[in-house]
Amino acid sequence: MEIIAYDKKGLLKALADGHLWQGPEHPITRHRALSLATNPLAEEGDTLLLLAREGQRLLGYIGLVPDRVRWRGREEAIHWATTGWVEPEARKTGLGAYLFLGAMEYCDERYAALDISDLAIELYAHMPGVRRLPDVPGATYVLGYAPEGIANPAKRAAALAVNWRQARRLRRRATELAAGLEFQHFHQLPGPWADWLRAVVAEQAAFNPKSPEVLDWMGRYPWVLSAPLPEAEQGKYRFSSVARHFATHNLALFSQGRLVGLLWVKNRDGNFGLANAAFRREDAPLVARALLAQVEALGGMTLTLYHPWLLAAFEALGVPCLRKDPRARRAVVSTLFDGVDFSNLVFADGDADCAFT
């Protein structure tokens, strides 16, 4: 078995010669490789992808997204785990643990993972050098779709329990709720808005602050494509990152001429979420009203949120809830960050790789 590490240069070379996509199974898609390779926070030599191969056979892989966190009064490097997979037969050999230990070594133990699976939780419980963080609650709000069209029985039962009359009434009120609010769409942040963003982030206890440069990169290089994979590549990916429709809507929100929020709203097949958002706590009710109005205008079916200020604002508005989960987002972080009091920190909806999927 061979472990191969890719940094920015390695991924760009792979994109040029295509060797990552020659075997019977492929790791990450080309557009995801391009995104990782153009990350403005990835330094020369940072490992972005670890592959385990046996000849042409792909046994497993794990990706790393270099980022910054605020700690000890300054910003320091962290590497979020992403795109982890191990071939089922290889799981019995301890390959998952081996890839994790390799990732820890390559990122100098500045490791974290968010939105992790049950299988990963079990693995991390036996791994040295990481600790579990408090679970982050989340909720999915329903804005309009037919329950009978849902194939999954549990989700269909949850949808049937929703107060649809209340949902329709709220949709009719969406324009009224947005009264007095103004929206501007943007592709890249203008200078004054970027300054406002930096000021808001500096005031808040965000563990993972986002700079204008990083947010612009996230918008330019999404991981999900609104297109079918090439026919020759069908069935060769474990994670294909393809949707019937995927788009990000960048919105600046104004109230009485005052900038009160910057929202990066993602739409995957009518199911909306926040790729990122910046606003002050006192303006959360305005941001909630704006989100509701915009998602309704775009024909959204559901909206999933994790930000505690927005969850409280949506509850106050009485938006019908399809699903609440007190353990919606689970995370681990390196014990290198044991000095951080995570109880006072807010993870943004788009932290780690969550903005891209």
N, C-alpha and C positions, 0 to 999 in steps of 0.2 A: 504493500500500500504506500502511496505517495501523497504527502501533503504539499499543496502548492499555494503560495501566498501572492496576492495581486495588490499592488498599490496603484496610484493614479496612472503612472506610466504603463504598468502592466495591463490595466484595463483598456487604456487607449490603444495599445498595441493589439490587444485581443479584438477590439472593435475594427481595427484596420485589416487584420488578416483573417478574422472570423474563426480562429481555432477553438474558442470556447463553445461554439455551436456546431461542431463537426460530429460528435459522437451520437450514440443512440438516445442519450438523455442529456438535456441541457440544464444548466443552473439558472441564473438570473437572465431576464430578457435583455436585449440590446439597449432598449431605452432606459432600463434600470441601471445597466452598466454605465451608460453615458451620464446619467444623473449622479451616480456615486463618484465618477471621475471628475466631474465639474464642481463638486462641493467646494465652495470658497473657504471652508474651514478645514479641509483636508490638506495637510502639509506633505511635503515631499517625504516619501518613505512610510507614510501612514498605511497600514494594511487595511484594505477595504473588503477583501473577500478571501476566505480560506476554503480550498477544495480538497476533498479526499477522493483519490482515484486509485483504481486497480486496473492498470492498462487503460482501455477505453471506457471502462465501467465507472460511472459516477456513484460513489458510496454516500457522500454527504457534503454539506457545505454550511458555512455561516458567514454572514456579512457584517460589516461594522460601519457605522455612520459617525464620523468625527463631528463633534459639536462642542459647545461651551456651556459651562454652568457657573453660577455665581457662588463662590465659597471663599471664606476667610477674607471677605472684603474685596475680592478681585475675581475676574473670570478665569477659569481653568479648563483644561481639556477634559472631555469625556467621550467615550465611544459607545454608541447605542448598538446593541445586537439587532440584527435584522435577517430576514430570509433564511432562517435556520431549518435544515431538513437532514434527516438520516434515513437511508434505505432500511426498511423494516428488518430485514435479516441482519443488517450490520448493527442494529441497536443492541443485540445480545452480546456484542463484542466490546461494548463500552466506547464506541466511536463518538457518540454524542458528548460524553464527558471529555474525551480526548480533544475534540474540536473546541469545546468551551475552554479548556485549559490552554490550548494554543492561542485562542482569541485573547484571553487574559494576559498571556505573555506578550503578544504582539502589541497590545495597547497599554503596556506598562501598568496593568491592573486598574486602569481608569475605565471600568466597564459598568454598563447598566443595561437593563432590558425592561420594556414596558409592554403591556397588553400580551402577557405570556400565557401559553396554553397549559392545560392540566399536566401534560407530559413534561413540559419544561419545568413547571413548579416542582414536580417530583424529582427531576434531575438536580435542580438548584439546591434542594433541601439536603443533598448529600455532597455538595461541592464546597470546598474551602474558599474563603476570600470574598464571599458575597453574603448579603443579608436581605431578608424580605422586608419590603416597605409596607406601611399601612395600605390596605386596599382603597381604591378610589371609586366612589359610587357613580352611577350614570343612569340615564333614563332615555327612552325612545318615545317621542311624542308623535301622535298620529294626526296627520293633516288631511288625509283623504285617499283611501283606496278601498276596493271591494274585498271584504274578508274571504268570500267564496273563491277568490282567485289565488289564495295562498295555499301552496301544496303541503307545507309542514303542518301536521295536525296540532302540535302544541302552539305554534304561532297563530294558526287559524283560530284556535279556541281563545287565545288572548285577544285577538282582534275582534272577535264576536262579543267580548265582554266590554268593549269600549263604548262609551256614550256617544254614538254617532250623531245624534241630534245636537248635542253640545258641540261636537267637532264642526258640523255644518254651520251652526250659529257663529262659531268663532271665526270660521273662514269668511263669512259674510261681513264680520266686523274688522277684518284685517286692514282694509283701507282706512276705516275710522281710527284704528289703533295707530296707524302711521301718520295721522294728522299732525302737522307741525314739524315733521321730520323730513329731511332732504337727503337724497342719496346721490353719490357720484361714483361711477365705475372707473377703475384705473388699471393699467398694466404694470407700471412701475411707480414707486412712491415719489411724488414731487418732493423737493428739498424741505419745504416747511412742514409737510406731513411727516417726513422722516425725522425731523427734529422733535416733533410732538411725540412720535412713537418712542424715541430714546428717552424723553423726559418721563413718560408714563411708565415705561419698563423700569427706569431707575428708582421710581417711587415704591415699587411693589416687591413683594417677597417671592418673585419668580425664581425658581431654581434654574430654569433653562431659558434665559432671555433670548429673544430673537432680534437680530439686527436687520435693518432694511436690506442689506446686501444678501443675507441668508433668505429672507422672505421672497426677494425677487428671484433668487435661484430656485426656490421651491416651486414658484409659479411657472418658470420657464422649462423645468425638467420634471414633469410628472412621471410617476411609475405606471400609471394605468392609461391604457390607450382605448379610444373609442373605435376600435377596428379589429377585424379578425387577424389572427396570426397567419403568416404565410403557410400555405397548405403543407409544405414540407416539414414544418415545425409543429404541426398539430399533435398534441398528445405527448410531446417530449419534455414539457415543463411540469414541475411540481407546483409552481406558483406562476401562473401566466400573466397576471395583472392586466387582464382584458375585460372590458365591460361593454355592454351595448351602448352606453352613453356615460362619459365622464367629463366633467368640466369644473373649473374653479372660477368663482365670481368674486372679484376683489371689489369691496365696497367701502367707501368713506361715508360716515354717517354724521350729519349736522343737525343741530337743534338750535333754532333762532340764530343761525349764522355761526355757531360755535361747533368746532370739531369735537365730537364726543366718542367716536369709535372708528376703528379700522378693522374690517372683517374680511377674512379669506374663507369663503363658503364653498364647500365642495359638494358636488352632485354626482352620485353614482347610481345610475338607473332609477332616478327619482327619490333615492334615499339620501337625505342631506346630512351634512355634519360640518363642523368647523375645522378647517385646516389650521387656522390660528385666529387670534383676536386680541386687540389691545383696547382697553377702556378702563375708566376708573370705577371703583365699586359703587359710588353713588349714581353712576349712569347705567348700571346694569338693567333697570327697568326699561330705559329707552332702547338699549341694545336688544333686549328681548322682544319688544314690540317691533323693532326694525327687522329682526330675524324672521319673526312670524309673517310679517307682511311680504318680505322678499321671497321666502320659500313658497308662500301661497301664490304669489305672482308668477313664479317659475314652475308652477304645477307640481310642487313637491308632494310626496306621499308620506314620508316620515322625516323626523329630524332627531338625531341622536346627540346628546350633550353630556359633558362630564364636568364642566366648569361649575363650581359650587354657587357662585353668584348668579349665574344664568339659570341653574336648576331652581333656585329659590324664586327668581323672577317669573319663571314659567309656571311654577306652582301658584303664585299669586294671581297670575292671569287666568288660571283655570284651564290650561291647555290639556285636553284628554291625553292620558299616558297609556301607551301600549305596553310598556315593560319598564320596570324599575329593577335595578340590580345593585345592591350595596357593595358588591365585589366585582363591579364591571371591569375595572382595570387593575391588574396585578403587576407589581414591579419588584425587581431586585436591583441592588446597587452594590458596587465594590465596598468592602470594609475600609478601603482607603478614605471613604467619605463618612466615616463614623462620627466625625465632629459636626456633621450637619443635623440640625433639628428639623426633620421633615414634616413634623406636625404643623408647622407654621408656613409651609410652602405650598404653592398652588401649581400643579402640573397643568400646562395648557393642553387643550384638546389635540393639538397637533405635535406634541412633543414626541421624541424618538422618531420612528418612521411612520407614525400614525397620520401625519399630514398627507402622505403620499398614497394612501390606500383607501 
